[in-house]
Amino acid sequence: GLKIKTVEALCLGKCLVSTQAGLIGLDVTGELPFVPAEVGDMAIPLLELLNDPGRRHAIEDRALAYARARFAPEVA
């Protein structure tokens, strides 16, 4: 089923770093920049995002646009 915490993060415009398991039920092909193969591979993308606020904010803007296009009341 759909991972509600993933949807919640996107709807709040949060930059998402997730494994494939966290994306089950979502069509995010090419939408999310950070999908490491294993949980242990998340550290580097997380550090990169923390150290580059401009990049993180751009990704957060895309996350919010993605959520609005797919989860807004008028769409759902």
Buried (B, 14 or more C-beta within 10 A) or exposed (E): EEBEEBBEBBBEBBBBBBBEEBBEEBEBEEBBBBBBEEEEEBEEBEEBBEEEEEEBEEBBEBBBEBBBEBEEEEEE
